[in-house]
Amino acid sequence: MSEPTRRAGWLPAAPLALGTAVLMILYVGLPPEVALHFDAKGFVDHVGARAQLLTLPIMAVVVDLVMYVRATVTLSTPETMRLPVALTEANRERVLDLYLRWTTTLRWLVNAMLGTVMVLQAISARIERPLFGAAWVVPWVVVVAVVSLGYLRAMKRA
């Protein structure tokens, strides 16, 4: 495939790398035991080793690699793709381009969210106050849903 397609492999990982870098900078100044979880009222209800903050970057890298490999394998065997439209020679390039754009956008969104959570989690551990809650994820889910609906519409036009 073309040069932009090759760059798409590593570029969506940039927010994840940035979040991990900021986490590592903050990590150095943290005490050995930090606040890892807060209850609904904002009080610390779980304290643990600061090394537990490193589980999120590890899981995030695994998730990103799975998303990347899945998209790569799927693009290499497009006949096995589950698409909302039939794949024909006439629409093949357009459909594959749309799929690549959609998976790349999803990787950007997921990595930006996880990178942000890493930073907020490290800051929360330092100041021993929650900076985000479960409702914080709702806007991200809405954006993913809107992007996915746009992808479906574009596929049906292809």
PyMOL CGO cylinders between C-alpha atoms (Angstrom):
from pymol import cmd
from pymol.cgo import CYLINDER

trace = [
    CYLINDER, 0.00, 0.00, 0.00, 1.00, 3.65, -0.16, 0.3, 1, 1, 1, 1, 1, 1,
    CYLINDER, 1.00, 3.65, -0.16, 3.23, 5.63, 2.18, 0.3, 1, 1, 1, 1, 1, 1,
    CYLINDER, 3.23, 5.63, 2.18, 0.39, 7.17, 4.26, 0.3, 1, 1, 1, 1, 1, 1,
    CYLINDER, 0.39, 7.17, 4.26, -0.85, 3.65, 4.98, 0.3, 1, 1, 1, 1, 1, 1,
    CYLINDER, -0.85, 3.65, 4.98, 2.53, 2.64, 6.36, 0.3, 1, 1, 1, 1, 1, 1,
    CYLINDER, 2.53, 2.64, 6.36, 2.70, 5.70, 8.60, 0.3, 1, 1, 1, 1, 1, 1,
    CYLINDER, 2.70, 5.70, 8.60, -0.79, 4.97, 9.87, 0.3, 1, 1, 1, 1, 1, 1,
    CYLINDER, -0.79, 4.97, 9.87, 0.69, 1.97, 11.68, 0.3, 1, 1, 1, 1, 1, 1,
    CYLINDER, 0.69, 1.97, 11.68, 2.71, 3.91, 14.22, 0.3, 1, 1, 1, 1, 1, 1,
    CYLINDER, 2.71, 3.91, 14.22, 1.21, 7.40, 14.20, 0.3, 1, 1, 1, 1, 1, 1,
    CYLINDER, 1.21, 7.40, 14.20, -1.98, 6.58, 16.17, 0.3, 1, 1, 1, 1, 1, 1,
    CYLINDER, -1.98, 6.58, 16.17, 0.26, 5.27, 18.96, 0.3, 1, 1, 1, 1, 1, 1,
    CYLINDER, 0.26, 5.27, 18.96, 1.61, 8.81, 19.56, 0.3, 1, 1, 1, 1, 1, 1,
    CYLINDER, 1.61, 8.81, 19.56, -0.99, 9.78, 22.22, 0.3, 1, 1, 1, 1, 1, 1,
    CYLINDER, -0.99, 9.78, 22.22, -0.25, 6.54, 24.04, 0.3, 1, 1, 1, 1, 1, 1,
    CYLINDER, -0.25, 6.54, 24.04, 3.49, 7.21, 23.94, 0.3, 1, 1, 1, 1, 1, 1,
    CYLINDER, 3.49, 7.21, 23.94, 2.96, 10.78, 25.14, 0.3, 1, 1, 1, 1, 1, 1,
    CYLINDER, 2.96, 10.78, 25.14, 0.72, 9.62, 28.02, 0.3, 1, 1, 1, 1, 1, 1,
    CYLINDER, 0.72, 9.62, 28.02, 3.26, 6.98, 28.99, 0.3, 1, 1, 1, 1, 1, 1,
    CYLINDER, 3.26, 6.98, 28.99, 6.10, 9.54, 28.92, 0.3, 1, 1, 1, 1, 1, 1,
    CYLINDER, 6.10, 9.54, 28.92, 4.19, 11.96, 31.17, 0.3, 1, 1, 1, 1, 1, 1,
    CYLINDER, 4.19, 11.96, 31.17, 3.27, 9.07, 33.49, 0.3, 1, 1, 1, 1, 1, 1,
    CYLINDER, 3.27, 9.07, 33.49, 6.94, 8.08, 33.75, 0.3, 1, 1, 1, 1, 1, 1,
    CYLINDER, 6.94, 8.08, 33.75, 7.96, 11.67, 34.54, 0.3, 1, 1, 1, 1, 1, 1,
    CYLINDER, 7.96, 11.67, 34.54, 5.34, 11.86, 37.29, 0.3, 1, 1, 1, 1, 1, 1,
    CYLINDER, 5.34, 11.86, 37.29, 6.11, 8.31, 38.45, 0.3, 1, 1, 1, 1, 1, 1,
    CYLINDER, 6.11, 8.31, 38.45, 9.63, 9.24, 39.54, 0.3, 1, 1, 1, 1, 1, 1,
    CYLINDER, 9.63, 9.24, 39.54, 8.33, 11.73, 42.13, 0.3, 1, 1, 1, 1, 1, 1,
    CYLINDER, 8.33, 11.73, 42.13, 5.68, 9.45, 43.61, 0.3, 1, 1, 1, 1, 1, 1,
    CYLINDER, 5.68, 9.45, 43.61, 6.11, 7.79, 47.01, 0.3, 1, 1, 1, 1, 1, 1,
    CYLINDER, 6.11, 7.79, 47.01, 6.38, 3.98, 47.12, 0.3, 1, 1, 1, 1, 1, 1,
    CYLINDER, 6.38, 3.98, 47.12, 2.73, 3.69, 48.26, 0.3, 1, 1, 1, 1, 1, 1,
    CYLINDER, 2.73, 3.69, 48.26, 0.10, 5.74, 46.41, 0.3, 1, 1, 1, 1, 1, 1,
    CYLINDER, 0.10, 5.74, 46.41, -3.66, 6.16, 46.26, 0.3, 1, 1, 1, 1, 1, 1,
    CYLINDER, -3.66, 6.16, 46.26, -4.89, 3.90, 43.47, 0.3, 1, 1, 1, 1, 1, 1,
    CYLINDER, -4.89, 3.90, 43.47, -8.66, 4.17, 43.79, 0.3, 1, 1, 1, 1, 1, 1,
    CYLINDER, -8.66, 4.17, 43.79, -11.21, 6.52, 45.26, 0.3, 1, 1, 1, 1, 1, 1,
    CYLINDER, -11.21, 6.52, 45.26, -14.77, 5.94, 46.45, 0.3, 1, 1, 1, 1, 1, 1,
    CYLINDER, -14.77, 5.94, 46.45, -17.81, 7.88, 45.22, 0.3, 1, 1, 1, 1, 1, 1,
    CYLINDER, -17.81, 7.88, 45.22, -17.18, 10.64, 47.77, 0.3, 1, 1, 1, 1, 1, 1,
    CYLINDER, -17.18, 10.64, 47.77, -13.58, 11.10, 46.67, 0.3, 1, 1, 1, 1, 1, 1,
    CYLINDER, -13.58, 11.10, 46.67, -11.92, 9.34, 49.61, 0.3, 1, 1, 1, 1, 1, 1,
    CYLINDER, -11.92, 9.34, 49.61, -9.04, 6.95, 49.04, 0.3, 1, 1, 1, 1, 1, 1,
    CYLINDER, -9.04, 6.95, 49.04, -10.29, 3.37, 49.30, 0.3, 1, 1, 1, 1, 1, 1,
    CYLINDER, -10.29, 3.37, 49.30, -7.31, 1.53, 47.81, 0.3, 1, 1, 1, 1, 1, 1,
    CYLINDER, -7.31, 1.53, 47.81, -3.63, 2.16, 48.41, 0.3, 1, 1, 1, 1, 1, 1,
    CYLINDER, -3.63, 2.16, 48.41, -0.91, 0.16, 46.75, 0.3, 1, 1, 1, 1, 1, 1,
    CYLINDER, -0.91, 0.16, 46.75, 2.57, 0.16, 45.28, 0.3, 1, 1, 1, 1, 1, 1,
    CYLINDER, 2.57, 0.16, 45.28, 3.21, 2.86, 42.72, 0.3, 1, 1, 1, 1, 1, 1,
    CYLINDER, 3.21, 2.86, 42.72, 4.33, 0.12, 40.31, 0.3, 1, 1, 1, 1, 1, 1,
    CYLINDER, 4.33, 0.12, 40.31, 0.64, -0.76, 39.91, 0.3, 1, 1, 1, 1, 1, 1,
    CYLINDER, 0.64, -0.76, 39.91, 0.29, 2.48, 37.92, 0.3, 1, 1, 1, 1, 1, 1,
    CYLINDER, 0.29, 2.48, 37.92, 2.36, 0.80, 35.20, 0.3, 1, 1, 1, 1, 1, 1,
    CYLINDER, 2.36, 0.80, 35.20, -0.29, -1.84, 34.45, 0.3, 1, 1, 1, 1, 1, 1,
    CYLINDER, -0.29, -1.84, 34.45, -2.36, 0.60, 32.38, 0.3, 1, 1, 1, 1, 1, 1,
    CYLINDER, -2.36, 0.60, 32.38, 0.45, 1.44, 29.92, 0.3, 1, 1, 1, 1, 1, 1,
    CYLINDER, 0.45, 1.44, 29.92, 1.21, -2.26, 29.50, 0.3, 1, 1, 1, 1, 1, 1,
    CYLINDER, 1.21, -2.26, 29.50, -2.44, -3.11, 28.85, 0.3, 1, 1, 1, 1, 1, 1,
    CYLINDER, -2.44, -3.11, 28.85, -2.79, -0.10, 26.54, 0.3, 1, 1, 1, 1, 1, 1,
    CYLINDER, -2.79, -0.10, 26.54, 0.15, -1.22, 24.40, 0.3, 1, 1, 1, 1, 1, 1,
    CYLINDER, 0.15, -1.22, 24.40, -1.35, -4.71, 24.16, 0.3, 1, 1, 1, 1, 1, 1,
    CYLINDER, -1.35, -4.71, 24.16, -4.74, -3.27, 23.13, 0.3, 1, 1, 1, 1, 1, 1,
    CYLINDER, -4.74, -3.27, 23.13, -3.11, -1.04, 20.52, 0.3, 1, 1, 1, 1, 1, 1,
    CYLINDER, -3.11, -1.04, 20.52, -1.07, -3.91, 19.10, 0.3, 1, 1, 1, 1, 1, 1,
    CYLINDER, -1.07, -3.91, 19.10, -4.16, -6.10, 18.86, 0.3, 1, 1, 1, 1, 1, 1,
    CYLINDER, -4.16, -6.10, 18.86, -6.05, -3.32, 17.04, 0.3, 1, 1, 1, 1, 1, 1,
    CYLINDER, -6.05, -3.32, 17.04, -3.12, -2.75, 14.67, 0.3, 1, 1, 1, 1, 1, 1,
    CYLINDER, -3.12, -2.75, 14.67, -2.57, -6.44, 13.90, 0.3, 1, 1, 1, 1, 1, 1,
    CYLINDER, -2.57, -6.44, 13.90, -6.29, -7.03, 13.39, 0.3, 1, 1, 1, 1, 1, 1,
    CYLINDER, -6.29, -7.03, 13.39, -6.53, -4.15, 10.91, 0.3, 1, 1, 1, 1, 1, 1,
    CYLINDER, -6.53, -4.15, 10.91, -3.39, -5.28, 9.09, 0.3, 1, 1, 1, 1, 1, 1,
    CYLINDER, -3.39, -5.28, 9.09, -4.51, -8.89, 8.78, 0.3, 1, 1, 1, 1, 1, 1,
    CYLINDER, -4.51, -8.89, 8.78, -7.99, -7.83, 7.73, 0.3, 1, 1, 1, 1, 1, 1,
    CYLINDER, -7.99, -7.83, 7.73, -6.63, -5.53, 5.02, 0.3, 1, 1, 1, 1, 1, 1,
    CYLINDER, -6.63, -5.53, 5.02, -4.39, -8.30, 3.72, 0.3, 1, 1, 1, 1, 1, 1,
    CYLINDER, -4.39, -8.30, 3.72, -7.40, -10.63, 3.36, 0.3, 1, 1, 1, 1, 1, 1,
    CYLINDER, -7.40, -10.63, 3.36, -10.33, -8.32, 2.58, 0.3, 1, 1, 1, 1, 1, 1,
    CYLINDER, -10.33, -8.32, 2.58, -12.49, -11.18, 1.35, 0.3, 1, 1, 1, 1, 1, 1,
    CYLINDER, -12.49, -11.18, 1.35, -12.86, -12.33, 4.96, 0.3, 1, 1, 1, 1, 1, 1,
    CYLINDER, -12.86, -12.33, 4.96, -14.02, -8.91, 6.18, 0.3, 1, 1, 1, 1, 1, 1,
    CYLINDER, -14.02, -8.91, 6.18, -17.49, -8.55, 7.64, 0.3, 1, 1, 1, 1, 1, 1,
    CYLINDER, -17.49, -8.55, 7.64, -18.68, -5.50, 5.76, 0.3, 1, 1, 1, 1, 1, 1,
    CYLINDER, -18.68, -5.50, 5.76, -22.03, -3.75, 5.55, 0.3, 1, 1, 1, 1, 1, 1,
    CYLINDER, -22.03, -3.75, 5.55, -21.63, -3.81, 1.74, 0.3, 1, 1, 1, 1, 1, 1,
    CYLINDER, -21.63, -3.81, 1.74, -20.54, -6.40, -0.79, 0.3, 1, 1, 1, 1, 1, 1,
    CYLINDER, -20.54, -6.40, -0.79, -16.88, -6.12, -1.75, 0.3, 1, 1, 1, 1, 1, 1,
    CYLINDER, -16.88, -6.12, -1.75, -16.55, -5.83, -5.53, 0.3, 1, 1, 1, 1, 1, 1,
    CYLINDER, -16.55, -5.83, -5.53, -13.74, -4.86, -7.86, 0.3, 1, 1, 1, 1, 1, 1,
    CYLINDER, -13.74, -4.86, -7.86, -15.51, -1.54, -8.47, 0.3, 1, 1, 1, 1, 1, 1,
    CYLINDER, -15.51, -1.54, -8.47, -15.61, -0.51, -4.79, 0.3, 1, 1, 1, 1, 1, 1,
    CYLINDER, -15.61, -0.51, -4.79, -12.61, -2.47, -3.46, 0.3, 1, 1, 1, 1, 1, 1,
    CYLINDER, -12.61, -2.47, -3.46, -10.14, 0.44, -3.13, 0.3, 1, 1, 1, 1, 1, 1,
    CYLINDER, -10.14, 0.44, -3.13, -12.77, 2.77, -1.63, 0.3, 1, 1, 1, 1, 1, 1,
    CYLINDER, -12.77, 2.77, -1.63, -13.97, 0.17, 0.89, 0.3, 1, 1, 1, 1, 1, 1,
    CYLINDER, -13.97, 0.17, 0.89, -10.43, -0.73, 1.98, 0.3, 1, 1, 1, 1, 1, 1,
    CYLINDER, -10.43, -0.73, 1.98, -9.55, 2.97, 2.31, 0.3, 1, 1, 1, 1, 1, 1,
    CYLINDER, -9.55, 2.97, 2.31, -12.66, 3.57, 4.44, 0.3, 1, 1, 1, 1, 1, 1,
    CYLINDER, -12.66, 3.57, 4.44, -11.84, 0.57, 6.62, 0.3, 1, 1, 1, 1, 1, 1,
    CYLINDER, -11.84, 0.57, 6.62, -8.26, 1.76, 7.12, 0.3, 1, 1, 1, 1, 1, 1,
    CYLINDER, -8.26, 1.76, 7.12, -9.44, 5.27, 8.02, 0.3, 1, 1, 1, 1, 1, 1,
    CYLINDER, -9.44, 5.27, 8.02, -12.00, 3.90, 10.47, 0.3, 1, 1, 1, 1, 1, 1,
    CYLINDER, -12.00, 3.90, 10.47, -9.58, 1.58, 12.27, 0.3, 1, 1, 1, 1, 1, 1,
    CYLINDER, -9.58, 1.58, 12.27, -6.92, 4.30, 12.39, 0.3, 1, 1, 1, 1, 1, 1,
    CYLINDER, -6.92, 4.30, 12.39, -9.43, 6.77, 13.86, 0.3, 1, 1, 1, 1, 1, 1,
    CYLINDER, -9.43, 6.77, 13.86, -10.51, 4.23, 16.47, 0.3, 1, 1, 1, 1, 1, 1,
    CYLINDER, -10.51, 4.23, 16.47, -6.88, 3.66, 17.43, 0.3, 1, 1, 1, 1, 1, 1,
    CYLINDER, -6.88, 3.66, 17.43, -6.37, 7.44, 17.77, 0.3, 1, 1, 1, 1, 1, 1,
    CYLINDER, -6.37, 7.44, 17.77, -9.43, 7.74, 19.99, 0.3, 1, 1, 1, 1, 1, 1,
    CYLINDER, -9.43, 7.74, 19.99, -8.62, 4.75, 22.20, 0.3, 1, 1, 1, 1, 1, 1,
    CYLINDER, -8.62, 4.75, 22.20, -4.97, 5.74, 22.57, 0.3, 1, 1, 1, 1, 1, 1,
    CYLINDER, -4.97, 5.74, 22.57, -5.83, 9.36, 23.34, 0.3, 1, 1, 1, 1, 1, 1,
    CYLINDER, -5.83, 9.36, 23.34, -8.28, 8.23, 26.02, 0.3, 1, 1, 1, 1, 1, 1,
    CYLINDER, -8.28, 8.23, 26.02, -5.85, 5.76, 27.58, 0.3, 1, 1, 1, 1, 1, 1,
    CYLINDER, -5.85, 5.76, 27.58, -2.97, 8.24, 27.44, 0.3, 1, 1, 1, 1, 1, 1,
    CYLINDER, -2.97, 8.24, 27.44, -5.13, 10.85, 29.17, 0.3, 1, 1, 1, 1, 1, 1,
    CYLINDER, -5.13, 10.85, 29.17, -6.23, 8.35, 31.82, 0.3, 1, 1, 1, 1, 1, 1,
    CYLINDER, -6.23, 8.35, 31.82, -2.59, 7.46, 32.53, 0.3, 1, 1, 1, 1, 1, 1,
    CYLINDER, -2.59, 7.46, 32.53, -1.73, 11.09, 33.17, 0.3, 1, 1, 1, 1, 1, 1,
    CYLINDER, -1.73, 11.09, 33.17, -4.83, 11.75, 35.27, 0.3, 1, 1, 1, 1, 1, 1,
    CYLINDER, -4.83, 11.75, 35.27, -4.26, 8.58, 37.27, 0.3, 1, 1, 1, 1, 1, 1,
    CYLINDER, -4.26, 8.58, 37.27, -0.67, 9.59, 38.07, 0.3, 1, 1, 1, 1, 1, 1,
    CYLINDER, -0.67, 9.59, 38.07, -1.74, 13.10, 39.06, 0.3, 1, 1, 1, 1, 1, 1,
    CYLINDER, -1.74, 13.10, 39.06, -4.56, 11.68, 41.19, 0.3, 1, 1, 1, 1, 1, 1,
    CYLINDER, -4.56, 11.68, 41.19, -2.06, 9.39, 42.93, 0.3, 1, 1, 1, 1, 1, 1,
    CYLINDER, -2.06, 9.39, 42.93, 0.20, 12.36, 43.64, 0.3, 1, 1, 1, 1, 1, 1,
    CYLINDER, 0.20, 12.36, 43.64, -2.47, 14.71, 45.00, 0.3, 1, 1, 1, 1, 1, 1,
    CYLINDER, -2.47, 14.71, 45.00, -4.59, 11.91, 46.53, 0.3, 1, 1, 1, 1, 1, 1,
    CYLINDER, -4.59, 11.91, 46.53, -7.77, 13.26, 44.93, 0.3, 1, 1, 1, 1, 1, 1,
    CYLINDER, -7.77, 13.26, 44.93, -9.79, 11.84, 42.05, 0.3, 1, 1, 1, 1, 1, 1,
    CYLINDER, -9.79, 11.84, 42.05, -9.58, 13.82, 38.82, 0.3, 1, 1, 1, 1, 1, 1,
    CYLINDER, -9.58, 13.82, 38.82, -12.03, 11.72, 36.83, 0.3, 1, 1, 1, 1, 1, 1,
    CYLINDER, -12.03, 11.72, 36.83, -14.82, 9.23, 37.33, 0.3, 1, 1, 1, 1, 1, 1,
    CYLINDER, -14.82, 9.23, 37.33, -16.79, 6.67, 35.37, 0.3, 1, 1, 1, 1, 1, 1,
    CYLINDER, -16.79, 6.67, 35.37, -18.90, 9.37, 33.68, 0.3, 1, 1, 1, 1, 1, 1,
    CYLINDER, -18.90, 9.37, 33.68, -15.70, 10.73, 32.12, 0.3, 1, 1, 1, 1, 1, 1,
    CYLINDER, -15.70, 10.73, 32.12, -15.75, 7.85, 29.64, 0.3, 1, 1, 1, 1, 1, 1,
    CYLINDER, -15.75, 7.85, 29.64, -19.21, 8.71, 28.24, 0.3, 1, 1, 1, 1, 1, 1,
    CYLINDER, -19.21, 8.71, 28.24, -18.01, 11.46, 25.82, 0.3, 1, 1, 1, 1, 1, 1,
    CYLINDER, -18.01, 11.46, 25.82, -15.38, 9.06, 24.42, 0.3, 1, 1, 1, 1, 1, 1,
    CYLINDER, -15.38, 9.06, 24.42, -18.01, 6.39, 23.82, 0.3, 1, 1, 1, 1, 1, 1,
    CYLINDER, -18.01, 6.39, 23.82, -20.25, 8.94, 22.08, 0.3, 1, 1, 1, 1, 1, 1,
    CYLINDER, -20.25, 8.94, 22.08, -17.41, 10.04, 19.79, 0.3, 1, 1, 1, 1, 1, 1,
    CYLINDER, -17.41, 10.04, 19.79, -16.60, 6.40, 18.89, 0.3, 1, 1, 1, 1, 1, 1,
    CYLINDER, -16.60, 6.40, 18.89, -20.29, 5.77, 18.15, 0.3, 1, 1, 1, 1, 1, 1,
    CYLINDER, -20.29, 5.77, 18.15, -20.52, 8.88, 15.92, 0.3, 1, 1, 1, 1, 1, 1,
    CYLINDER, -20.52, 8.88, 15.92, -17.33, 7.93, 14.05, 0.3, 1, 1, 1, 1, 1, 1,
    CYLINDER, -17.33, 7.93, 14.05, -18.58, 4.37, 13.56, 0.3, 1, 1, 1, 1, 1, 1,
    CYLINDER, -18.58, 4.37, 13.56, -21.96, 5.56, 12.27, 0.3, 1, 1, 1, 1, 1, 1,
    CYLINDER, -21.96, 5.56, 12.27, -20.17, 7.82, 9.81, 0.3, 1, 1, 1, 1, 1, 1,
    CYLINDER, -20.17, 7.82, 9.81, -18.10, 4.84, 8.68, 0.3, 1, 1, 1, 1, 1, 1,
    CYLINDER, -18.10, 4.84, 8.68, -21.25, 2.75, 8.13, 0.3, 1, 1, 1, 1, 1, 1,
    CYLINDER, -21.25, 2.75, 8.13, -22.88, 5.52, 6.08, 0.3, 1, 1, 1, 1, 1, 1,
    CYLINDER, -22.88, 5.52, 6.08, -19.78, 5.97, 3.96, 0.3, 1, 1, 1, 1, 1, 1,
    CYLINDER, -19.78, 5.97, 3.96, -19.56, 2.20, 3.41, 0.3, 1, 1, 1, 1, 1, 1,
    CYLINDER, -19.56, 2.20, 3.41, -23.14, 2.05, 2.20, 0.3, 1, 1, 1, 1, 1, 1,
    CYLINDER, -23.14, 2.05, 2.20, -22.37, 4.83, -0.30, 0.3, 1, 1, 1, 1, 1, 1,
    CYLINDER, -22.37, 4.83, -0.30, -19.22, 3.08, -1.56, 0.3, 1, 1, 1, 1, 1, 1,
]
cmd.load_cgo(trace, "trace")
